[in-house]
Amino acid sequence: MVTRYADVRAVLRDADDAFSSEQAFIPQIAMPSPMLPTESDPPATRMYRSILLREMTPERVDPLAPRMSEVCAEIIDSFRDRGHCDAVNDFAREYPIRIFVEFFGLPAERREEFREHAHTFLHSPPQRPTEWAAIRAIVAGALAAKRQSPEGDLLSAIGNGRIDDELIDIETATNIAATVFLGGLDTLPSNIAWSLRFLAMHPEMRRQLVEAPSVIPQAVEEFLRFYSVANPVRRAVRDVDVGGTVIRGGDRVFLVTGRADRDESEFEEASCVRFDRGVNRHIAFGAGAHRCLGSHLARHELVVAMAEWHARIPEYRIPASAEVSFNGGVLAVASLPLEWDVGA
């Protein structure tokens, strides 16, 4: 386990020499086909990512902001008048998937099915091969249709993507699309839930967002740092020294991003949430060749979520009798009961 900020960042940035993303899962589970570009190394990584990069630019993502606000407001308004909700099930999981299925190009009526597949894959390792096959089947059927009739969504872009001017083969396209499917349906709900949990427990900081919404983008960055939910894994391909410790070739390495982003040697008052943090070089989205391609989209969705929630429900709390639960893989709040005074 690598926990110091400098060491985690160094391992993440070393994709060409000592650390591989292939066959790096912990626990090691045989998969019939790789998650791409996640389970690849340069130069192949760069080729696979090139198909996605042009679809993740600010020019492509920024116009989605009004739709994000519309969906977010609609969901919050559906439960605001009852004075309580489970912020995970009613909001944090519902909002991102509605945006994602539209952006990705999957039918909205099947979003609950899609979410269950992603959740099981990420949180129940023994079931990964079965869930991976199910996810690949979902996207393969959609890719075949969109290769014939592109519709301007991300699946169409993947299905008709080109590497070195040659149309991508359908097997590779399926593995890329299935990986994007997983990335789009689980980590963002975790980020939203951790943020709301913190703000419910710290009303003085919640009021900062209510009274000065312009602070929200900085708050989002600080929550990404303080609650970094994704912990990448790598496999050492040779003996290598990391921070004074020798990691042997063949060892699998768990990179504890959540601990690295609270390293006092990198962040002043690292154990405190500060919305006025001037320099925030967190690695919640990773670093190096595998840095998260969806970071710009995720930031947009998080800012909108915090803005719309606090415009509609400025005061809320965790009920005294509530049981807040958690699960792992991606570090997640599984259930977050919240309540508020109706009309407040």
C-alpha positions in Angstrom: 0.0 0.0 0.0 1.4 3.4 -1.0 0.0 6.3 1.0 2.3 9.3 0.8 1.3 11.9 -1.8 4.7 12.1 -3.6 5.0 8.4 -3.8 1.4 7.8 -5.1 1.9 10.5 -7.7 5.2 9.1 -8.8 3.7 5.6 -9.2 0.8 7.0 -11.2 3.1 8.9 -13.5 5.3 5.9 -14.1 3.3 4.0 -16.7 6.2 3.5 -19.1 8.8 1.8 -16.9 8.2 0.1 -13.6 4.5 0.0 -13.1 1.8 -1.6 -15.3 -1.9 -1.3 -15.3 -2.3 -4.8 -16.9 -3.3 -7.7 -14.6 -3.2 -5.4 -11.6 -6.6 -6.0 -10.0 -6.7 -6.6 -6.2 -7.9 -9.2 -5.6 -6.6 -10.8 -8.8 -9.6 -12.1 -10.7 -9.4 -13.6 -14.2 -11.3 -11.5 -16.7 -12.2 -12.7 -20.2 -11.3 -9.3 -21.8 -9.5 -6.2 -20.5 -11.0 -2.9 -19.3 -9.7 -0.4 -21.8 -8.0 2.0 -21.5 -7.8 1.3 -17.8 -6.0 -2.1 -18.2 -3.5 -1.0 -20.7 0.0 0.5 -20.8 1.5 3.2 -23.1 1.6 3.5 -26.1 -1.6 1.6 -26.4 -3.2 3.6 -23.6 -2.7 6.8 -25.6 -4.3 5.3 -28.7 -7.4 4.1 -26.8 -7.8 7.4 -24.9 -7.6 9.4 -28.2 -11.0 8.1 -29.1 -12.5 9.5 -25.9 -10.5 12.7 -25.5 -12.3 14.7 -28.1 -15.6 13.9 -26.5 -14.5 15.0 -23.0 -13.4 18.6 -23.9 -14.9 21.7 -22.3 -16.5 22.5 -25.7 -18.3 19.2 -25.6 -19.2 19.2 -21.9 -20.0 22.8 -21.1 -23.2 22.9 -23.1 -24.6 20.2 -20.9 -24.7 22.5 -17.8 -28.3 23.7 -18.3 -29.5 20.1 -18.7 -27.6 19.1 -15.5 -29.4 21.9 -13.6 -32.8 20.9 -15.0 -32.4 17.3 -14.0 -31.0 18.1 -10.6 -33.8 20.5 -9.8 -36.4 18.1 -10.9 -35.1 15.3 -8.7 -34.7 17.5 -5.6 -38.2 19.0 -6.1 -39.7 15.5 -6.2 -38.8 14.9 -2.4 -38.3 18.4 -1.0 -41.8 18.9 0.3 -41.8 15.6 2.3 -38.9 16.9 4.5 -36.6 13.9 4.3 -34.8 11.6 1.9 -32.0 9.1 1.6 -29.5 11.4 -0.1 -27.7 8.4 -1.7 -30.7 6.5 -3.2 -33.0 9.4 -3.9 -30.4 11.9 -5.2 -26.7 11.0 -5.4 -27.3 7.9 -7.4 -30.3 9.2 -9.4 -28.9 12.5 -10.7 -25.6 11.4 -12.3 -27.1 8.3 -14.0 -29.8 10.4 -15.7 -27.1 12.7 -17.1 -24.8 9.9 -18.0 -27.3 7.8 -20.0 -28.2 10.8 -22.1 -24.5 11.7 -22.7 -23.5 8.1 -23.3 -26.4 7.2 -25.5 -28.3 4.4 -23.6 -32.1 4.2 -23.1 -33.2 6.1 -20.1 -35.8 3.5 -19.1 -33.1 1.0 -18.3 -30.9 3.2 -16.1 -31.7 1.3 -12.9 -30.6 -1.9 -14.5 -27.4 -0.2 -15.7 -26.7 1.2 -12.2 -27.1 -2.2 -10.6 -24.6 -3.8 -12.9 -22.0 -1.1 -12.2 -22.5 -1.2 -8.5 -22.2 -4.9 -8.3 -19.1 -5.0 -10.4 -17.3 -2.3 -8.3 -18.4 -3.5 -4.9 -18.5 -7.3 -5.2 -15.2 -8.5 -6.7 -16.2 -12.2 -7.0 -19.0 -11.2 -9.3 -16.9 -9.1 -11.6 -16.5 -11.6 -14.5 -20.3 -12.1 -14.7 -21.1 -8.4 -14.4 -18.4 -7.5 -16.9 -20.0 -9.9 -19.4 -23.4 -8.4 -18.8 -22.1 -4.8 -19.2 -20.2 -5.8 -22.4 -23.4 -7.3 -23.8 -25.3 -4.1 -23.1 -22.8 -1.8 -24.9 -22.0 -4.2 -27.7 -25.6 -4.2 -28.9 -25.8 -0.4 -28.7 -22.5 0.0 -30.5 -23.6 -2.2 -33.4 -26.7 0.0 -33.9 -24.7 3.3 -33.5 -22.1 2.1 -36.0 -24.8 1.9 -38.6 -26.7 5.0 -37.4 -24.6 7.4 -35.4 -26.5 9.8 -33.1 -24.0 12.3 -31.8 -23.5 10.6 -28.4 -20.5 9.1 -26.7 -21.3 5.5 -27.8 -21.6 6.6 -31.4 -18.2 8.3 -31.1 -16.6 5.1 -29.6 -18.3 2.8 -32.1 -17.1 4.9 -35.0 -13.7 5.9 -33.6 -10.5 5.6 -35.5 -6.9 4.8 -34.6 -4.3 5.7 -37.2 -7.2 6.4 -39.6 -8.6 2.9 -39.3 -12.0 2.2 -37.9 -11.7 0.7 -34.4 -12.6 -3.0 -34.2 -15.8 -3.8 -32.5 -14.2 -5.9 -29.7 -11.9 -3.0 -28.7 -14.8 -0.6 -28.9 -16.8 -2.8 -26.6 -14.1 -3.0 -24.0 -13.7 0.8 -24.1 -17.4 1.5 -23.9 -17.9 -1.0 -21.1 -15.1 0.7 -19.0 -16.6 4.2 -19.6 -20.0 2.7 -18.5 -18.5 1.7 -15.2 -16.7 5.0 -14.7 -19.8 7.0 -15.3 -22.1 5.3 -12.9 -20.5 4.9 -9.5 -17.8 7.4 -8.4 -19.8 10.6 -8.8 -22.6 9.4 -6.4 -19.9 8.7 -3.9 -18.5 12.2 -4.2 -21.9 13.8 -3.8 -22.8 11.7 -0.8 -19.6 12.4 1.1 -20.0 16.1 0.4 -23.6 16.2 1.7 -22.6 14.1 4.8 -19.9 16.6 5.7 -22.1 19.6 5.2 -24.9 18.1 7.3 -22.4 17.7 10.1 -20.8 21.2 9.7 -23.7 23.7 9.4 -21.3 26.7 9.6 -19.6 25.6 6.4 -22.9 24.7 4.8 -24.0 28.3 5.3 -21.0 29.5 3.4 -22.3 27.8 0.3 -25.8 29.0 0.8 -24.8 32.6 1.4 -22.0 32.7 -1.2 -22.7 30.2 -4.0 -19.6 31.5 -5.8 -17.6 29.4 -3.3 -19.1 26.2 -4.6 -16.4 25.4 -7.2 -13.6 25.7 -4.6 -15.7 23.6 -2.2 -16.1 20.9 -4.8 -12.3 20.8 -5.3 -11.8 20.5 -1.5 -14.3 17.7 -1.2 -12.6 15.9 -4.0 -9.3 16.2 -2.1 -10.7 15.3 1.3 -12.9 12.4 0.1 -10.9 10.9 -2.8 -12.9 7.8 -3.4 -11.0 5.9 -6.2 -7.9 4.0 -5.2 -6.0 2.8 -8.3 -3.9 -0.4 -8.5 -0.7 -1.1 -10.3 1.6 -4.1 -10.9 5.3 -3.7 -10.5 7.1 -5.2 -13.6 10.5 -5.1 -11.9 12.0 -4.5 -8.5 11.7 -0.7 -7.8 12.3 1.6 -4.8 9.3 3.7 -3.8 9.9 6.1 -1.0 12.6 4.0 0.5 10.8 0.7 0.3 11.6 -1.9 -2.3 8.6 -3.3 -4.2 9.3 -6.6 -5.9 8.6 -7.3 -9.5 5.2 -9.0 -9.8 3.8 -7.4 -6.6 0.5 -5.6 -6.9 0.4 -2.1 -5.5 -2.7 -0.4 -3.9 -2.5 3.4 -4.2 -4.4 5.0 -1.3 -5.3 8.2 -3.0 -7.6 9.2 -0.1 -4.7 9.1 2.3 -2.3 10.8 -0.2 -4.6 13.7 -0.6 -4.5 14.3 3.2 -0.7 14.3 3.3 0.6 17.2 5.5 3.8 17.4 3.4 1.7 18.5 0.4 -1.4 20.2 1.9 -1.4 22.7 4.7 -3.9 21.7 7.4 -4.5 18.6 5.3 -6.9 17.1 7.9 -9.2 20.2 7.7 -11.7 21.1 5.0 -10.9 24.6 3.8 -12.9 26.3 1.0 -10.3 29.0 0.8 -7.4 26.6 -0.1 -5.4 28.5 -2.6 -3.3 25.6 -4.1 -5.1 22.3 -4.4 -3.1 19.8 -6.4 -5.2 16.8 -5.3 -5.0 13.6 -7.3 -8.6 12.5 -6.9 -8.7 12.1 -10.6 -5.3 10.3 -10.7 -2.2 11.5 -12.6 -0.2 10.5 -15.6 -1.2 8.4 -18.5 -4.4 7.2 -16.9 -5.7 10.4 -15.4 -9.5 10.4 -15.4 -10.8 11.5 -18.8 -14.2 12.4 -17.3 -12.8 14.9 -14.8 -14.3 18.0 -16.5 -17.7 16.4 -16.7 -17.5 15.2 -13.1 -16.6 18.7 -11.9 -19.5 20.2 -13.7 -22.0 17.7 -12.3 -20.7 18.2 -8.7 -20.9 22.0 -8.9 -24.4 21.8 -10.2 -25.4 19.3 -7.6 -24.2 21.5 -4.7 -25.7 24.6 -6.2 -29.1 23.2 -6.9 -29.4 21.3 -3.6 -28.5 24.3 -1.4 -30.7 26.7 -3.4 -33.6 24.4 -2.6 -32.7 22.8 0.7 -30.4 25.2 2.6 -30.9 23.6 6.0 -30.7 19.9 6.6 -29.4 17.4 9.1 -28.8 13.7 9.7 -31.6 12.4 12.0 -30.4 11.4 15.5 -31.7 7.9 15.0 -30.3 7.5 11.5 -27.8 4.8 10.5 -25.3 6.0 7.9 -23.7 3.0 6.2 -20.7 2.7 3.9 -19.2 0.2 1.5 -15.9 -0.3 -0.4 -14.2 -0.8 -3.6 -14.9 2.7 -4.6 -15.2 4.2 -1.1 -18.9 5.0 -0.9 -21.6 6.1 1.5 -24.2 3.4 1.0 -27.1 5.2 2.8 -27.4 8.8 4.1 -30.7 9.7 5.7 -31.3 13.5 5.8 -34.2 15.5 7.1 -35.2 19.2 7.0 -38.0 21.4 8.1 -40.5 21.8 5.2 -40.7 25.5 4.2 -37.2 26.3 5.7 
